[in-house]
Amino acid sequence: MSNLDFSLVFLFLLASQFSIKLYLAQRQIRHVVQHRNQVPLAFAQRISLENHQRAADYTRAKVSTAMFEMLIQSMWLVLLTVGGLLSQIQSILGSVWLMLFPQDIPGTGLDFQVCLMMMVIMLGSLIDIPFSLWRQFVIDQRFGFNRMTLGLWMSDQVKGMAISLIIGIPFLALVLWMMQQTGQYWWLWVWAVWMLFQLAVMVIWPTWIAPMFNRFEPLQEGDVKRAVESLLNRCGFSSQGLFVMDGSKRSAHGNAYFTGMGKSKRIVFFDTLLAQLTPYEIEAVLAHELGHFKHRHILKRIVLSAVFSFLALALLAWVMNQAWFYRGLGLIPLPGSQSAAALLLFSLILPVFLFPIQPLMSWWSRKHEFEADAYAASQTNAADLESALVKLIKDNASTLTPDPLHSAIYDSHPPASIRIARLQALAHHPAAHARGIANQHATSR
């Protein structure tokens, strides 16, 4: 393949991706606006027209911002690659490096390569900052979700950057060292280290990193804790503890999640969630999360990640030896810096080439959500999960009328109308209803 051919392939795929995303975003806005003035019949008795319109306006605001962000990110990617900006950054850094370290040859050392990659990553992060501020302090503020101060936002950014540097720089240096020192099959070594790194982060995140951003307190004694502990006993699930996170200091959105793995597993409830739902509804939401655990969804995603990273690194090992890969993306690596250049370029363009599998990944995720809902209905009363979801849809201003095509390609969760309909069918199933009532009686005792 020639340099020009690869440049044209890349630009064609990027333009196609941008056009499709723009079309889908416009469909989403149009569909939501068209249905703004009428609450779907299934929700007419539980969600007011005012709340429905608020959700439509919130969705429109978010999608409109995402469209503009998508344009800027696409322009940045073109400028960085075929536009030659990455080559200029490399050249400028090389000149500065030569002045600071005249004994070094720019590009030959790990320090130079790590610095080059971190510079590009930091520049990309700077582009994200205005959009993050807009979403938090304009959109969420307008719709009553933002509870974060500018000082807290800045503190989060500094902490996040510090953690990224402390963890990311040594890991990146290790990867580049292995790419250069472990021979032809370096990618196998990198793959093994990458998987170990991901597992390690899953272990250390809940106990070491997450508390840097939020306060976690044990769930207090009461009806909620009794219901949750009864559910955990029925499901045979053990964890390191039940915790409440002060999510309300940043947002009014509610959530609950599992974090960690092995003995470090934790169950975390947002304080906003506990304020929104009844004990039975919280039990049902947790049963849904336990459904992901029981169906081994997390394990399946780890396996998929392992397979994908294995194939991606094998592909990187091949393309990094092809001259057209670098020249087609506007870069000629400095002597000795081929590993950093290949890794950087590959990570920048990979999302463009993977966009066609987005619908498949979304379908897989929605399938998992249906399975988790069915498990929750087998352990609790399906009507409680239904009522909890309706409350969360209302309080989080989630649209009830997403565009079907947009939803099929992007949404990790099924549309509310379809999900609620399935739960209602489960709630009216005699066996499921009997189990739910029996389990609630067991919780009450």
C-alpha positions as CSV (number, residue, x, y, z in Angstrom):
1,M,0.0,0.0,0.0
2,S,1.3,3.4,-0.9
3,N,1.4,6.4,1.5
4,L,-1.3,8.2,-0.5
5,D,-3.5,5.1,-0.5
6,F,-3.4,4.8,3.3
7,S,-4.0,8.5,3.7
8,L,-7.1,8.3,1.5
9,V,-8.4,5.2,3.3
10,F,-8.0,6.9,6.7
11,L,-9.7,10.1,5.5
12,F,-12.5,8.2,3.8
13,L,-13.3,6.2,7.0
14,L,-13.0,9.3,9.2
15,A,-15.3,11.3,6.9
16,S,-17.8,8.4,6.8
17,Q,-17.8,8.0,10.5
18,F,-18.3,11.7,11.0
19,S,-21.2,11.8,8.5
20,I,-22.9,8.8,10.0
21,K,-22.5,10.2,13.6
22,L,-23.8,13.6,12.4
23,Y,-26.8,12.0,10.7
24,L,-27.6,9.9,13.8
25,A,-27.4,12.9,16.1
26,Q,-29.7,14.9,13.9
27,R,-32.2,11.9,13.8
28,Q,-32.0,11.7,17.6
29,I,-32.8,15.5,18.0
30,R,-35.5,15.4,15.4
31,H,-37.2,12.3,16.9
32,V,-37.1,13.6,20.5
33,V,-38.4,17.0,19.5
34,Q,-41.3,15.5,17.4
35,H,-42.4,13.5,20.5
36,R,-41.8,16.3,23.0
37,N,-45.4,17.3,23.6
38,Q,-46.9,13.9,24.3
39,V,-45.9,11.4,27.1
40,P,-45.9,7.8,25.8
41,L,-49.0,6.0,26.9
42,A,-47.2,3.5,29.1
43,F,-45.8,6.4,31.2
44,A,-48.7,8.8,31.1
45,Q,-49.8,8.1,34.6
46,R,-46.3,8.3,36.2
47,I,-44.4,11.0,34.3
48,S,-45.8,14.4,33.8
49,L,-45.7,16.3,30.5
50,E,-43.4,18.9,32.2
51,N,-40.9,16.2,33.1
52,H,-41.1,14.6,29.7
53,Q,-40.4,17.9,28.0
54,R,-37.6,18.6,30.4
55,A,-36.0,15.2,29.4
56,A,-36.5,16.1,25.7
57,D,-34.8,19.5,26.1
58,Y,-31.9,17.9,28.2
59,T,-31.3,15.3,25.5
60,R,-31.3,17.9,22.8
61,A,-28.8,20.0,24.6
62,K,-26.5,17.1,25.2
63,V,-26.6,15.8,21.7
64,S,-26.1,19.3,20.2
65,T,-23.0,19.7,22.3
66,A,-21.8,16.2,21.3
67,M,-22.2,17.2,17.6
68,F,-19.9,20.2,18.0
69,E,-17.4,18.2,20.1
70,M,-17.4,15.5,17.4
71,L,-16.5,18.1,14.8
72,I,-13.7,19.6,16.8
73,Q,-12.2,16.1,17.7
74,S,-12.3,15.1,14.0
75,M,-10.6,18.3,12.9
76,W,-8.0,17.8,15.7
77,L,-7.3,14.2,14.5
78,V,-6.9,15.3,10.9
79,L,-4.6,18.2,11.8
80,L,-2.5,16.0,14.1
81,T,-2.0,13.2,11.5
82,V,-2.2,14.0,7.8
83,G,-2.1,17.7,8.6
84,G,1.4,17.3,9.9
85,L,1.0,18.7,13.4
86,L,2.4,15.6,15.1
87,S,5.4,15.8,12.9
88,Q,5.9,19.5,13.9
89,I,5.5,18.6,17.6
90,Q,8.1,15.9,17.3
91,S,10.5,18.3,15.5
92,I,10.0,21.1,18.0
93,L,10.4,18.7,21.0
94,G,13.6,17.3,19.3
95,S,15.1,20.8,19.0
96,V,14.3,21.6,22.6
97,W,15.6,18.3,23.7
98,L,18.9,18.9,21.9
99,M,19.3,22.2,23.6
100,L,18.6,20.8,27.1
101,F,20.5,17.5,26.6
102,P,23.1,18.1,23.9
103,Q,24.7,14.7,24.7
104,D,21.5,12.9,23.7
105,I,20.2,12.1,20.2
106,P,16.5,13.0,20.2
107,G,14.3,10.0,19.7
108,T,16.7,7.4,20.9
109,G,15.8,7.4,24.6
110,L,12.7,6.3,26.4
111,D,12.5,9.7,28.1
112,F,12.1,11.5,24.8
113,Q,9.5,9.0,23.5
114,V,7.5,9.1,26.7
115,C,7.6,12.9,26.7
116,L,6.4,13.0,23.1
117,M,3.4,10.8,23.8
118,M,2.5,12.6,27.0
119,M,2.6,16.0,25.2
120,V,0.1,14.7,22.6
121,I,-2.1,13.2,25.3
122,M,-2.1,16.4,27.3
123,L,-2.9,18.5,24.2
124,G,-5.9,16.3,23.5
125,S,-7.0,16.6,27.1
126,L,-6.9,20.4,26.8
127,I,-9.4,20.2,23.9
128,D,-11.7,18.2,26.2
129,I,-11.7,20.8,29.0
130,P,-14.1,23.4,27.4
131,F,-16.7,20.6,26.6
132,S,-16.4,19.2,30.2
133,L,-17.0,22.7,31.6
134,W,-19.9,23.3,29.3
135,R,-21.6,20.0,30.1
136,Q,-21.2,20.5,33.8
137,F,-21.7,24.2,34.4
138,V,-24.1,25.1,31.5
139,I,-26.1,22.1,30.5
140,D,-26.3,20.3,33.9
141,Q,-26.6,23.6,35.7
142,R,-29.5,24.7,33.5
143,F,-31.4,21.5,34.2
144,G,-30.7,21.4,37.9
145,F,-28.2,18.5,38.0
146,N,-25.0,20.3,38.7
147,R,-23.9,20.5,42.4
148,M,-20.2,20.9,41.7
149,T,-18.3,24.1,42.4
150,L,-15.6,25.3,40.0
151,G,-13.1,24.7,42.7
152,L,-14.1,21.1,43.1
153,W,-14.0,20.6,39.3
154,M,-10.5,22.0,39.2
155,S,-9.5,19.8,42.1
156,D,-10.8,16.7,40.2
157,Q,-8.8,17.7,37.1
158,V,-5.6,18.1,39.1
159,K,-6.0,14.8,40.9
160,G,-6.9,13.0,37.7
161,M,-3.9,14.4,36.0
162,A,-1.6,13.6,38.9
163,I,-2.8,10.0,39.0
164,S,-2.4,9.7,35.2
165,L,1.1,10.9,35.4
166,I,2.1,8.8,38.4
167,I,0.6,5.6,37.0
168,G,0.8,6.3,33.3
169,I,4.3,7.4,32.8
170,P,6.0,4.3,34.4
171,F,3.6,2.0,32.6
172,L,4.1,3.7,29.2
173,A,7.9,3.6,29.7
174,L,7.7,-0.1,30.5
175,V,5.6,-0.8,27.3
176,L,8.0,1.2,25.1
177,W,11.0,-0.6,26.7
178,M,9.4,-4.0,26.0
179,M,8.6,-3.0,22.4
180,Q,12.3,-2.3,21.9
181,Q,14.0,-5.0,24.0
182,T,11.9,-8.2,23.9
183,G,12.3,-9.1,20.3
184,Q,9.9,-10.0,17.5
185,Y,7.2,-11.1,19.8
186,W,7.2,-8.1,22.0
187,W,3.5,-7.7,21.6
188,L,2.9,-10.9,23.6
189,W,4.8,-9.5,26.5
190,V,3.0,-6.2,26.3
191,W,-0.4,-7.9,26.1
192,A,0.4,-9.9,29.2
193,V,1.5,-6.8,31.1
194,W,-1.5,-4.9,29.9
195,M,-4.0,-7.5,31.2
196,L,-2.2,-7.6,34.5
197,F,-2.3,-3.8,34.7
198,Q,-6.0,-3.8,34.0
199,L,-6.7,-6.4,36.7
200,A,-4.5,-4.5,39.2
201,V,-6.4,-1.3,38.6
202,M,-9.6,-3.1,39.3
203,V,-8.2,-4.2,42.6
204,I,-6.6,-0.9,43.8
205,W,-9.2,1.5,42.4
206,P,-12.0,1.0,45.1
207,T,-9.7,1.2,48.1
208,W,-7.0,3.6,47.0
209,I,-8.0,5.8,44.1
210,A,-11.8,6.3,44.3
211,P,-11.6,7.7,47.9
212,M,-9.4,10.5,46.6
213,F,-12.4,11.9,44.8
214,N,-15.4,10.9,47.0
215,R,-16.2,10.0,50.6
216,F,-17.3,6.4,51.2
217,E,-19.2,5.6,54.4
218,P,-20.6,2.2,55.5
219,L,-24.3,1.8,54.8
220,Q,-26.2,2.6,58.0
221,E,-28.4,0.1,59.8
222,G,-32.0,0.2,58.8
223,D,-34.5,-1.1,56.3
224,V,-32.3,-0.6,53.3
225,K,-29.4,-2.5,54.8
226,R,-31.6,-5.3,56.0
227,A,-33.2,-5.7,52.5
228,V,-29.8,-5.6,50.8
229,E,-28.2,-8.1,53.2
230,S,-31.2,-10.4,52.8
231,L,-30.8,-10.2,49.0
232,L,-27.0,-10.9,49.2
233,N,-27.6,-14.0,51.3
234,R,-30.2,-15.3,48.9
235,C,-27.9,-14.8,46.0
236,G,-24.8,-16.1,47.7
237,F,-22.8,-12.9,47.0
238,S,-20.1,-11.7,49.4
239,S,-18.4,-8.4,49.3
240,Q,-15.9,-6.3,51.3
241,G,-18.7,-4.1,52.4
242,L,-21.7,-1.9,51.6
243,F,-20.9,1.8,51.1
244,V,-22.6,5.1,50.4
245,M,-20.8,7.6,48.2
246,D,-21.4,11.3,48.4
247,G,-22.3,11.7,44.8
248,S,-24.6,14.6,45.6
249,K,-21.6,16.9,46.0
250,R,-21.2,16.7,42.2
251,S,-24.5,15.8,40.6
252,A,-28.2,15.1,41.3
253,H,-28.0,11.9,39.3
254,G,-28.4,8.6,41.2
255,N,-26.6,5.3,40.7
256,A,-25.4,2.1,42.3
257,Y,-22.5,-0.1,41.2
258,F,-20.1,-2.9,42.0
259,T,-16.4,-2.2,42.0
260,G,-13.3,-4.2,42.5
261,M,-12.8,-7.9,42.1
262,G,-12.0,-10.9,44.3
263,K,-11.8,-9.9,48.0
264,S,-11.8,-6.2,47.1
265,K,-15.4,-6.2,45.7
266,R,-17.6,-3.4,47.1
267,I,-21.2,-2.4,46.6
268,V,-21.6,1.3,46.4
269,F,-24.8,3.4,46.5
270,F,-24.9,7.0,45.6
271,D,-26.5,9.0,48.4
272,T,-28.8,10.5,45.8
273,L,-30.1,7.0,44.9
274,L,-30.9,6.2,48.5
275,A,-32.9,9.5,48.7
276,Q,-34.9,8.7,45.6
277,L,-36.0,5.1,46.1
278,T,-37.7,2.9,48.7
279,P,-35.9,0.0,50.4
280,Y,-37.7,-2.6,48.1
281,E,-36.8,-0.5,45.0
282,I,-33.1,-0.3,46.1
283,E,-33.1,-4.1,46.7
284,A,-34.5,-4.6,43.1
285,V,-31.8,-2.2,41.6
286,L,-29.1,-4.1,43.5
287,A,-30.6,-7.4,42.3
288,H,-30.2,-6.2,38.7
289,E,-26.5,-5.4,39.4
290,L,-26.1,-8.9,41.0
291,G,-27.6,-10.3,37.7
292,H,-24.6,-9.0,35.9
293,F,-22.4,-10.8,38.4
294,K,-24.4,-14.1,38.2
295,H,-24.4,-14.1,34.4
296,R,-20.6,-13.4,34.5
297,H,-21.1,-10.3,32.3
298,I,-18.0,-8.6,33.9
299,L,-15.9,-11.7,33.2
300,K,-17.1,-11.9,29.7
301,R,-16.2,-8.3,29.1
302,I,-12.7,-8.9,30.5
303,V,-12.3,-11.9,28.2
304,L,-13.5,-9.8,25.2
305,S,-11.0,-7.0,26.2
306,A,-8.3,-9.6,26.4
307,V,-9.1,-11.0,22.9
308,F,-9.4,-7.5,21.4
309,S,-6.1,-6.2,22.9
310,F,-4.4,-9.4,21.8
311,L,-5.5,-8.8,18.1
312,A,-4.9,-5.1,18.3
313,L,-1.3,-5.5,19.5
314,A,-0.6,-8.2,16.9
315,L,-1.8,-5.8,14.2
316,L,0.3,-3.0,15.7
317,A,3.4,-5.3,15.5
318,W,2.8,-5.7,11.8
319,V,1.9,-2.1,10.8
320,M,4.8,-0.6,12.7
321,N,7.1,-2.2,10.2
322,Q,5.3,-0.6,7.2
323,A,6.6,2.7,6.0
324,W,3.2,3.7,4.6
325,F,1.7,3.5,8.1
326,Y,3.8,6.5,9.3
327,R,4.1,8.5,6.1
328,G,0.4,8.0,5.3
329,L,-0.4,9.6,8.7
330,G,2.0,12.5,8.2
331,L,4.9,11.4,10.4
332,I,8.5,10.3,9.8
333,P,9.8,8.9,13.1
334,L,13.1,10.2,14.5
335,P,15.8,7.6,14.6
336,G,15.0,5.2,17.5
337,S,11.5,6.6,18.2
338,Q,9.6,4.2,16.0
339,S,7.9,2.4,18.9
340,A,6.5,5.6,20.4
341,A,5.4,6.9,16.9
342,A,3.7,3.6,16.1
343,L,1.9,3.3,19.5
344,L,0.8,6.9,19.3
345,L,-0.5,6.8,15.8
346,F,-2.2,3.5,16.3
347,S,-4.1,4.6,19.4
348,L,-5.2,7.8,17.6
349,I,-6.7,6.1,14.6
350,L,-7.9,2.8,16.0
351,P,-11.4,4.2,17.1
352,V,-12.0,5.3,13.5
353,F,-11.5,1.8,12.2
354,L,-13.5,0.2,15.0
355,F,-16.6,2.3,14.6
356,P,-18.4,-0.3,12.4
357,I,-18.5,-2.7,15.4
358,Q,-20.3,-0.1,17.6
359,P,-23.8,-1.5,16.9
360,L,-22.7,-5.0,17.8
361,M,-21.2,-3.9,21.1
362,S,-24.3,-1.9,22.0
363,W,-26.5,-4.9,21.1
364,W,-24.4,-7.2,23.3
365,S,-24.6,-4.7,26.2
366,R,-28.4,-4.4,25.9
367,K,-28.6,-8.2,25.9
368,H,-26.8,-8.2,29.2
369,E,-29.2,-5.6,30.6
370,F,-32.2,-7.8,29.7
371,E,-30.6,-10.8,31.4
372,A,-29.8,-8.8,34.5
373,D,-33.4,-7.5,34.6
374,A,-34.7,-11.1,34.4
375,Y,-32.4,-12.2,37.2
376,A,-33.7,-9.3,39.3
377,A,-37.3,-10.3,38.6
378,S,-36.4,-13.9,39.8
379,Q,-35.0,-12.6,43.2
380,T,-37.2,-9.6,43.9
381,N,-40.6,-8.2,42.8
382,A,-40.3,-7.1,39.1
383,A,-42.7,-4.3,39.9
384,D,-40.2,-2.8,42.3
385,L,-37.5,-2.7,39.6
386,E,-40.0,-1.2,37.2
387,S,-41.0,1.6,39.6
388,A,-37.3,2.2,40.5
389,L,-36.5,2.6,36.8
390,V,-39.4,5.0,36.2
391,K,-38.2,7.2,39.1
392,L,-34.6,7.2,37.8
393,I,-35.8,8.0,34.3
394,K,-37.8,10.9,35.7
395,D,-35.1,12.2,38.1
396,N,-32.2,11.8,35.6
397,A,-34.3,13.4,32.7
398,S,-33.7,10.4,30.4
399,T,-35.7,10.6,27.2
400,L,-38.6,8.2,26.8
401,T,-38.6,8.6,23.0
402,P,-35.1,8.0,21.6
403,D,-34.7,7.6,17.9
404,P,-34.7,3.8,17.2
405,L,-31.7,3.8,14.9
406,H,-29.7,6.0,17.2
407,S,-30.6,3.8,20.1
408,A,-29.7,0.6,18.3
409,I,-26.2,1.9,17.4
410,Y,-25.3,3.7,20.6
411,D,-27.4,2.8,23.6
412,S,-25.9,0.4,26.1
413,H,-29.3,0.1,27.8
414,P,-32.6,-0.8,26.1
415,P,-35.0,2.0,25.5
416,A,-37.2,2.7,28.5
417,S,-40.5,1.6,26.8
418,I,-39.1,-1.8,25.8
419,R,-37.4,-2.4,29.1
420,I,-40.5,-1.5,31.1
421,A,-42.7,-3.7,28.9
422,R,-40.4,-6.7,29.5
423,L,-40.5,-6.1,33.3
424,Q,-44.2,-5.9,33.3
425,A,-44.4,-9.2,31.5
426,L,-42.1,-10.7,34.1
427,A,-44.1,-9.1,36.9
428,H,-47.2,-10.8,35.6
429,H,-45.6,-14.2,35.2
430,P,-47.1,-16.3,38.1
431,A,-43.8,-18.0,39.1
432,A,-41.8,-14.8,39.1
433,H,-44.5,-12.9,41.0
434,A,-44.7,-15.7,43.6
435,R,-40.9,-15.6,44.1
436,G,-40.9,-11.9,44.4
437,I,-43.6,-11.9,47.1
438,A,-41.8,-14.7,49.0
439,N,-38.5,-12.9,48.9
440,Q,-40.1,-9.7,50.1
441,H,-41.6,-11.5,53.0
442,A,-38.2,-13.0,53.8
443,T,-36.7,-9.5,53.8
444,S,-39.4,-8.2,56.1
445,R,-38.8,-11.0,58.6
